[in-house]
Amino acid sequence: MPAFDVACALLVVAGALKLWAPASTRQSLALAGVRVSSSAVRLLGLAEIVLGAVAALRPGALTAGLVALAYGGFLAFTIRLRRVAPDADCGCFGGAEAAVGPIHIALNALACAIALGAALAPPPALSWIGHRSPLLAVSIAVGTAGAAYAAYVAFTLVPSAWKAYR
């Protein structure tokens, strides 16, 4: 299920960006009442990378359930942060500013629902793409990567653009 692969890819990207630039995540967590060190944020980022990669490579009820739990946690965090600091950066993607708002909350809820669906009916492992004809395999891989990038843009750029439009 490419939608689950996109959710997993977002975990990997978000984790890598937390490893690279943990300061905004620390600040967002502090606004929500959770004080942690940069090392703890980096450890969270590493956990996201591992979870996203393992879940995409070996999807099953457990790994998809853990992805759903992660996105459920992100959803709860964004709701909490929205209440205490409505214009704050969520800190989800390291230094990439992503204003917490209704779009962000909806996208976390959608990713959580996709992962729950994958937990109930696990999709094939990412390796299924390799068993297709080369043209189809490349098309699926490029399409999934494009969808992951579009999801990243939806989290990071769309809320600011929407706010500027209004």
C-alpha positions in Angstrom: 0.0 0.0 0.0 1.9 3.1 -1.2 0.0 5.3 1.3 1.6 3.4 4.2 5.0 3.7 2.5 4.5 7.4 2.3 3.7 7.5 6.1 6.8 5.5 6.8 8.9 7.7 4.5 7.7 10.8 6.4 8.8 9.2 9.7 12.3 8.7 8.2 12.5 12.2 6.9 11.2 13.8 10.1 13.6 11.7 12.1 16.6 12.6 10.0 15.7 16.3 10.2 15.5 16.0 14.0 18.9 14.4 14.1 20.2 17.3 11.9 18.5 20.2 13.8 17.0 19.3 17.2 16.5 22.8 18.5 13.1 23.6 17.0 11.7 20.2 18.3 13.1 21.0 21.8 11.5 24.4 21.7 8.1 23.0 20.6 8.2 20.3 23.2 9.1 23.0 25.8 6.1 25.1 24.7 3.9 22.0 25.3 5.4 21.5 28.8 7.9 18.8 28.0 11.6 19.8 28.6 14.1 17.5 27.0 17.7 17.7 25.9 19.0 17.8 22.3 20.3 14.3 22.8 16.8 13.1 23.7 15.4 14.8 20.5 18.1 13.1 18.5 17.2 9.8 20.0 13.6 10.4 19.1 14.7 11.2 15.6 16.7 8.0 15.4 13.7 6.0 16.7 11.6 7.5 13.9 14.1 6.6 11.3 14.3 3.0 12.5 10.6 2.6 12.9 9.8 4.1 9.4 12.4 2.0 7.7 11.6 -1.3 9.4 7.8 -0.8 9.0 8.3 -0.1 5.2 10.6 -3.1 4.7 8.7 -5.5 7.0 5.2 -4.4 7.4 3.0 -6.3 9.8 0.4 -5.8 12.5 3.1 -4.9 15.0 5.2 -2.5 12.9 2.1 -0.8 11.4 0.6 -0.6 14.9 3.7 1.2 16.1 3.6 3.6 13.2 -0.1 4.3 14.1 0.9 4.8 17.7 3.7 7.2 16.6 1.3 9.3 14.5 -1.3 9.1 17.3 1.3 10.6 19.6 2.1 13.3 17.0 -1.6 14.0 16.7 -2.0 14.4 20.5 1.1 16.6 20.6 -0.1 18.9 17.8 -3.5 19.3 19.4 -1.8 20.2 22.7 0.7 22.6 21.1 -2.2 24.2 19.1 -4.0 24.9 22.4 -1.0 26.5 24.2 0.8 28.2 21.3 -1.4 28.4 18.2 1.2 29.9 15.9 4.2 27.8 17.1 6.4 25.7 14.9 5.5 22.0 15.5 9.2 20.9 15.4 8.3 17.8 13.5 10.8 18.4 10.7 13.8 19.8 12.6 14.6 23.2 11.3 11.9 23.3 8.6 9.3 25.5 10.0 5.9 23.8 10.0 3.2 25.9 11.8 0.9 23.8 13.9 -2.7 24.1 12.8 -5.8 22.4 11.5 -4.1 21.1 8.3 -1.2 19.7 10.4 -3.7 18.0 12.8 -5.7 16.5 9.9 -2.6 15.2 8.2 -1.4 13.5 11.4 -4.9 12.0 11.8 -4.8 10.7 8.2 -1.4 9.1 8.6 -2.6 7.5 11.9 -5.7 6.1 10.1 -3.6 4.8 7.2 -1.2 3.1 9.6 -4.2 1.6 11.6 -5.5 0.2 8.3 -2.1 -1.3 7.6 -2.1 -2.9 11.1 -5.4 -4.5 10.4 -4.5 -5.6 6.8 -0.7 -5.5 6.5 0.4 -4.4 3.0 3.2 -6.2 1.2 6.8 -5.3 2.0 8.5 -2.6 -0.1 10.3 -5.4 -2.0 7.0 -6.2 -3.9 8.0 -3.3 -6.2 11.0 -5.3 -7.4 8.8 -8.1 -8.6 7.2 -5.9 -11.2 8.3 -5.0 -14.7 11.1 -2.4 -14.6 8.9 0.3 -16.0 6.2 -0.3 -13.5 8.7 -0.6 -10.6 10.3 2.7 -11.5 6.9 4.3 -11.9 5.7 3.1 -8.5 9.0 4.1 -6.8 8.9 7.6 -8.3 5.2 8.0 -7.6 5.7 7.0 -4.0 8.7 9.3 -3.5 6.7 12.1 -5.1 3.8 11.5 -2.8 6.1 11.5 0.2 7.6 14.8 -0.9 4.1 16.2 -1.5 3.1 15.1 2.1 6.2 16.8 3.4 5.2 20.0 1.6 1.7 19.6 2.9 3.0 19.5 6.5 5.6 22.3 6.1 4.6 24.8 3.4 0.8 24.5 2.8 -0.2 25.9 6.3 1.9 29.0 5.9 0.8 29.5 2.3 -2.8 29.0 3.3 -2.5 31.5 6.1 -0.9 34.1 3.8 -3.7 33.6 1.3 -6.4 34.4 3.8 
